[in-house]
């Protein structure tokens, strides 16, 4: 089939341009007058044709080339050709019938269906790529915010007071590498807990006034029938929120920090190195007790089951017979401390 006029197959239905058809039919009147007359035969814009300005980007621009044109469906083009009552009209009407028949053959219908499916597949692939990128960005955001979310959840659930060791676990689980012993040290060095005397490790007056802590008393019945009363500091809900924000670097107004976390960790590392250099084989329990912020009896009772490999030697002024192999202590300390460069 010879092409008499350019047919556009890019839309849902084949179309031809009105001005090209007007020229091909050799109509004597100008295009605008002719098209307006043809439109009176019941053609509807948006159904049978659409208006366009092919030579310019928009219809709002004006000038000599700003000529309106129309995309006509093949059905409309056939009827217009028949209305012309001319040999050209008859010739082009027959041509459009052939175009229409070819368009509707099973092969052409199947080809369009496959093309449509391929277009849909390409669209889905693009959507999947965009969705994957979105999920990847969201995962990165969630990963970045995960510690803050977990901290926020910890604060939200902080309805009751917890032990300082439990606060250390929450901090450590969420990226702040500080164990119970080092948290006690930090609280003492920064004025939240008392450093010396009978009230050692108890909250300072100001920390109590700020409602960061409360003191829990427990009664213990000794084997000999005597009663012993112990006290333990507990962090209140307000205190948990305060210290969580403090370690996140977003401290609210309160007790002013005397030592940064980085300074504290560096100081802790220096103390460990000093102990290892001084006691390369065995470390007396009283030395560890002082380092860990505990009294001798409490530390000995805590590790008497062999957790750190307690050994026995002759009583001395400092040893009281109990000591911990230095290697065991280093292994324990490495397990809770991120500063791996300590010399053994």
C-alpha positions as CSV (number, residue, x, y, z in Angstrom):
1,X,0.0,0.0,0.0
2,X,1.5,3.3,-1.1
3,X,1.5,6.1,1.4
4,X,-0.7,9.0,0.3
5,X,-0.5,10.9,3.5
6,X,1.4,10.6,6.7
7,X,-0.5,8.6,9.3
8,X,0.5,8.9,13.0
9,X,0.4,5.5,14.9
10,X,1.8,6.8,18.2
11,X,-1.5,7.5,19.8
12,X,-4.2,4.9,20.8
13,X,-5.9,5.4,17.3
14,X,-4.3,6.3,14.0
15,X,-4.6,10.0,13.1
16,X,-3.8,12.4,10.3
17,X,-3.1,16.1,10.4
18,X,-6.0,18.4,9.3
19,X,-3.8,20.8,7.3
20,X,-2.1,17.9,5.4
21,X,-5.4,16.4,4.5
22,X,-6.7,19.8,3.4
23,X,-3.7,20.2,1.1
24,X,-3.9,16.6,-0.2
25,X,-7.6,17.0,-1.1
26,X,-6.8,20.2,-3.0
27,X,-9.5,22.3,-1.3
28,X,-9.8,25.8,-2.7
29,X,-10.9,27.6,0.5
30,X,-8.4,28.3,3.3
31,X,-7.9,25.7,6.0
32,X,-9.7,27.5,8.9
33,X,-12.9,28.2,6.9
34,X,-12.9,24.6,5.5
35,X,-12.3,22.9,8.8
36,X,-15.0,25.0,10.6
37,X,-17.4,24.0,7.8
38,X,-16.5,20.3,8.2
39,X,-17.0,20.5,12.0
40,X,-20.6,21.4,11.4
41,X,-21.2,17.7,10.4
42,X,-21.3,16.7,14.0
43,X,-17.6,16.0,14.9
44,X,-16.7,16.5,18.5
45,X,-13.4,17.8,19.8
46,X,-11.7,15.4,22.1
47,X,-13.5,12.5,20.5
48,X,-13.0,12.9,16.7
49,X,-10.2,15.4,16.7
50,X,-7.9,17.5,19.0
51,X,-6.6,21.0,18.4
52,X,-2.8,21.6,18.3
53,X,-0.2,24.1,17.5
54,X,2.6,21.9,16.0
55,X,5.0,24.8,15.1
56,X,5.1,26.3,18.5
57,X,5.5,25.2,22.1
58,X,2.1,26.6,23.3
59,X,-1.0,28.2,21.9
60,X,-0.3,31.3,24.0
61,X,2.5,32.3,21.7
62,X,1.6,34.4,18.7
63,X,3.1,35.2,15.3
64,X,3.0,34.2,11.7
65,X,3.8,30.5,12.3
66,X,1.2,30.2,15.1
67,X,-1.3,28.3,13.0
68,X,-3.8,26.0,14.5
69,X,-3.9,22.4,13.3
70,X,-5.9,19.3,14.2
71,X,-5.3,15.7,14.7
72,X,-8.1,13.8,13.0
73,X,-9.1,10.2,13.6
74,X,-9.2,7.9,10.6
75,X,-13.0,7.7,11.0
76,X,-13.4,11.5,10.8
77,X,-10.9,11.7,7.9
78,X,-13.0,9.0,6.0
79,X,-16.2,11.0,6.4
80,X,-14.5,14.3,5.4
81,X,-13.2,12.6,2.2
82,X,-16.7,11.4,1.4
83,X,-18.2,14.9,2.0
84,X,-15.8,16.4,-0.6
85,X,-17.6,14.5,-3.5
86,X,-14.4,14.6,-5.5
87,X,-12.0,12.1,-7.1
88,X,-9.3,13.0,-4.5
89,X,-11.9,12.5,-1.7
90,X,-12.8,9.1,-3.1
91,X,-9.1,8.1,-3.5
92,X,-8.2,9.2,0.1
93,X,-11.3,7.6,1.6
94,X,-10.3,4.3,0.1
95,X,-6.8,4.8,1.4
96,X,-8.1,5.3,4.9
97,X,-10.2,2.2,4.7
98,X,-7.1,0.2,3.9
99,X,-5.2,1.9,6.8
100,X,-8.1,0.9,9.1
101,X,-8.2,-2.7,7.9
102,X,-4.5,-3.1,8.3
103,X,-4.7,-1.6,11.8
104,X,-7.3,-4.1,12.8
105,X,-5.7,-7.3,11.5
106,X,-5.1,-10.0,14.2
107,X,-1.3,-9.6,13.7
108,X,-1.5,-5.8,14.2
109,X,-3.8,-6.2,17.2
110,X,-1.4,-8.8,18.7
111,X,1.6,-6.5,18.0
112,X,0.0,-3.6,19.8
113,X,-0.9,-5.9,22.7
114,X,2.7,-7.0,23.0
115,X,3.9,-3.4,22.7
116,X,1.5,-2.4,25.4
117,X,2.7,-5.2,27.6
118,X,6.3,-4.2,27.0
119,X,5.5,-0.6,27.9
120,X,3.8,-1.8,31.1
121,X,6.7,-4.0,31.9
122,X,9.2,-1.1,31.4
123,X,7.0,1.1,33.5
124,X,6.9,-1.5,36.3
125,X,10.7,-1.9,36.1
126,X,11.1,1.9,36.5
127,X,8.7,1.9,39.4
128,X,10.6,-1.0,41.0
129,X,13.9,0.9,40.6
130,X,12.4,4.0,42.1
131,X,10.8,1.9,44.9
132,X,14.2,0.2,45.5
133,X,15.9,3.6,45.7
134,X,13.2,4.8,48.1
135,X,13.5,1.8,50.3
136,X,17.3,2.1,50.3
137,X,17.1,5.7,51.3
138,X,14.5,4.9,54.0
139,X,16.7,2.1,55.3
140,X,19.7,4.4,55.6
141,X,17.5,7.0,57.4
142,X,16.2,4.2,59.7
143,X,19.7,3.0,60.4
144,X,20.9,6.5,61.2
145,X,17.9,7.1,63.5
146,X,17.8,3.6,65.1
147,X,19.9,4.5,68.1
148,X,17.8,7.7,68.7
149,X,14.6,5.7,68.3
150,X,15.7,3.1,70.7
151,X,16.8,5.8,73.2
152,X,13.5,7.5,72.7
153,X,11.7,4.2,73.4
154,X,13.8,3.7,76.5
155,X,12.9,7.1,77.7
156,X,9.2,6.6,77.0
157,X,9.1,3.3,79.0
158,X,11.2,4.8,81.9
159,X,8.2,4.9,84.3
160,X,10.2,3.3,87.2
161,X,13.6,3.7,88.6
162,X,16.4,1.3,87.4
163,X,19.8,0.4,88.7
164,X,22.9,2.1,87.3
165,X,24.0,-1.2,85.9
166,X,20.7,-1.4,83.9
167,X,21.2,2.1,82.6
168,X,24.7,1.1,81.5
169,X,23.2,-1.9,79.6
170,X,20.7,0.4,77.8
171,X,23.5,2.7,76.8
172,X,25.8,-0.1,75.7
173,X,23.1,-1.8,73.6
174,X,22.5,1.4,71.7
175,X,26.0,2.3,70.7
176,X,27.5,4.0,73.9
177,X,30.3,1.7,74.9
178,X,30.4,2.1,78.7
179,X,30.0,-0.6,81.2
180,X,28.6,-0.5,84.8
181,X,32.0,0.2,86.4
182,X,32.9,3.0,84.0
183,X,29.5,4.5,84.3
184,X,29.9,4.6,88.1
185,X,33.3,6.3,87.6
186,X,31.8,8.8,85.2
187,X,28.9,9.7,87.6
188,X,31.4,10.2,90.5
189,X,33.8,12.2,88.4
190,X,31.0,14.5,87.2
191,X,29.4,15.2,90.5
192,X,26.4,12.9,90.5
193,X,27.6,10.3,93.0
194,X,29.7,10.8,96.2
195,X,33.3,9.9,95.8
196,X,34.4,9.0,99.4
197,X,33.3,8.3,102.9
198,X,30.4,6.2,104.2
199,X,28.1,7.5,101.5
200,X,30.4,6.3,98.7
201,X,28.5,5.9,95.4
202,X,25.4,7.5,96.9
203,X,23.8,10.4,95.0
204,X,25.0,13.8,95.7
205,X,22.6,16.3,97.3
206,X,22.2,18.3,94.1
207,X,21.6,15.1,92.1
208,X,18.8,14.2,94.5
209,X,17.4,17.7,94.4
210,X,17.2,17.4,90.6
211,X,15.3,14.1,91.1
212,X,17.9,12.1,89.0
213,X,18.2,9.4,91.7
214,X,16.5,7.6,94.5
215,X,18.1,5.4,97.1
216,X,16.7,1.8,97.6
217,X,17.3,0.2,101.0
218,X,17.3,-3.6,101.4
219,X,17.4,-5.7,104.5
220,X,19.7,-8.9,104.4
221,X,19.6,-11.6,107.1
222,X,23.1,-12.8,107.8
223,X,23.9,-16.5,108.6
224,X,24.7,-15.5,112.2
225,X,21.3,-14.0,112.7
226,X,22.3,-10.4,112.4
227,X,20.6,-8.0,110.0
228,X,22.4,-6.0,107.5
229,X,20.9,-3.0,105.6
230,X,22.3,-2.2,102.2
231,X,21.7,0.9,100.0
232,X,21.8,1.1,96.3
233,X,21.3,4.2,94.1
234,X,18.6,3.9,91.4
235,X,18.1,6.2,88.4
236,X,14.7,7.8,88.2
237,X,12.7,8.2,85.0
238,X,13.8,11.9,84.8
239,X,17.4,10.8,85.4
240,X,17.2,8.2,82.7
241,X,16.0,10.8,80.2
242,X,18.7,13.3,81.4
243,X,21.6,10.8,81.1
244,X,20.4,9.4,77.8
245,X,20.4,12.9,76.4
246,X,23.7,13.6,78.0
247,X,25.4,10.7,76.2
248,X,23.7,11.6,73.0
249,X,25.3,15.0,73.1
250,X,22.0,16.7,73.6
251,X,22.1,17.5,77.3
252,X,19.4,19.6,78.8
253,X,20.0,22.1,81.6
254,X,21.1,20.4,84.7
255,X,24.4,19.5,86.5
256,X,27.2,20.9,84.4
257,X,29.6,18.2,83.2
258,X,33.1,18.4,84.6
259,X,34.5,15.8,82.2
260,X,33.5,14.9,78.6
261,X,32.9,11.3,77.7
262,X,36.0,11.3,75.5
263,X,38.1,12.6,78.4
264,X,36.6,10.1,80.7
265,X,37.4,7.1,78.4
266,X,40.9,8.4,77.9
267,X,41.4,8.7,81.7
268,X,40.0,5.2,82.2
269,X,42.4,3.8,79.6
270,X,45.3,5.4,81.4
271,X,44.3,3.9,84.7
272,X,44.1,0.4,83.2
273,X,47.5,0.8,81.6
274,X,48.9,1.9,85.0
275,X,47.4,-1.2,86.8
276,X,48.7,-3.6,84.1
277,X,52.2,-2.2,84.2
278,X,52.3,-2.3,88.0
279,X,50.8,-5.8,88.3
280,X,51.8,-7.7,85.2
281,X,50.9,-11.2,86.6
282,X,48.3,-10.8,89.3
283,X,46.2,-7.8,90.5
284,X,45.2,-7.6,94.1
285,X,41.4,-7.5,94.6
286,X,41.5,-4.3,96.7
287,X,43.2,-2.6,93.7
288,X,40.5,-3.8,91.4
289,X,37.9,-2.8,93.9
290,X,39.2,0.8,94.0
291,X,39.4,0.9,90.2
292,X,35.9,-0.5,89.7
293,X,34.3,1.8,92.3
294,X,33.3,-1.0,94.7
295,X,34.4,-2.0,98.2
296,X,36.6,-5.1,98.7
297,X,33.9,-7.4,100.1
298,X,31.4,-6.6,97.4
299,X,33.8,-7.3,94.6
300,X,35.1,-10.5,96.1
301,X,31.5,-11.7,96.6
302,X,30.7,-10.8,93.1
303,X,33.5,-12.8,91.5
304,X,34.1,-15.4,94.1
305,X,32.5,-18.0,91.8
306,X,35.5,-17.8,89.5
307,X,34.2,-15.4,86.8
308,X,37.6,-13.7,86.7
309,X,39.7,-16.6,87.9
310,X,40.4,-15.6,91.5
311,X,43.6,-17.1,92.8
312,X,45.0,-17.3,96.3
313,X,48.3,-16.2,97.7
314,X,49.7,-15.2,101.1
315,X,48.0,-12.4,102.9
316,X,49.7,-9.1,102.5
317,X,49.0,-5.5,103.5
318,X,47.1,-4.9,100.3
319,X,46.2,-8.3,99.0
320,X,44.2,-10.0,101.8
321,X,45.0,-13.2,100.1
322,X,42.9,-12.7,97.0
323,X,44.1,-11.6,93.6
324,X,43.0,-11.8,89.9
325,X,45.3,-13.0,87.1
326,X,46.2,-10.0,85.0
327,X,45.4,-11.8,81.8
328,X,41.9,-12.6,83.0
329,X,41.3,-9.0,84.0
330,X,42.6,-7.8,80.5
331,X,40.3,-10.2,78.8
332,X,37.3,-9.0,80.9
333,X,38.1,-5.4,80.3
334,X,38.5,-5.8,76.6
335,X,35.1,-7.4,76.4
336,X,33.4,-4.2,77.6
337,X,35.8,-1.5,76.3
338,X,36.1,-0.2,72.7
339,X,39.7,1.1,73.2
340,X,41.6,-2.0,72.0
341,X,45.1,-0.4,71.9
342,X,45.8,-1.0,75.6
343,X,49.3,-2.5,76.1
344,X,49.4,-5.9,77.9
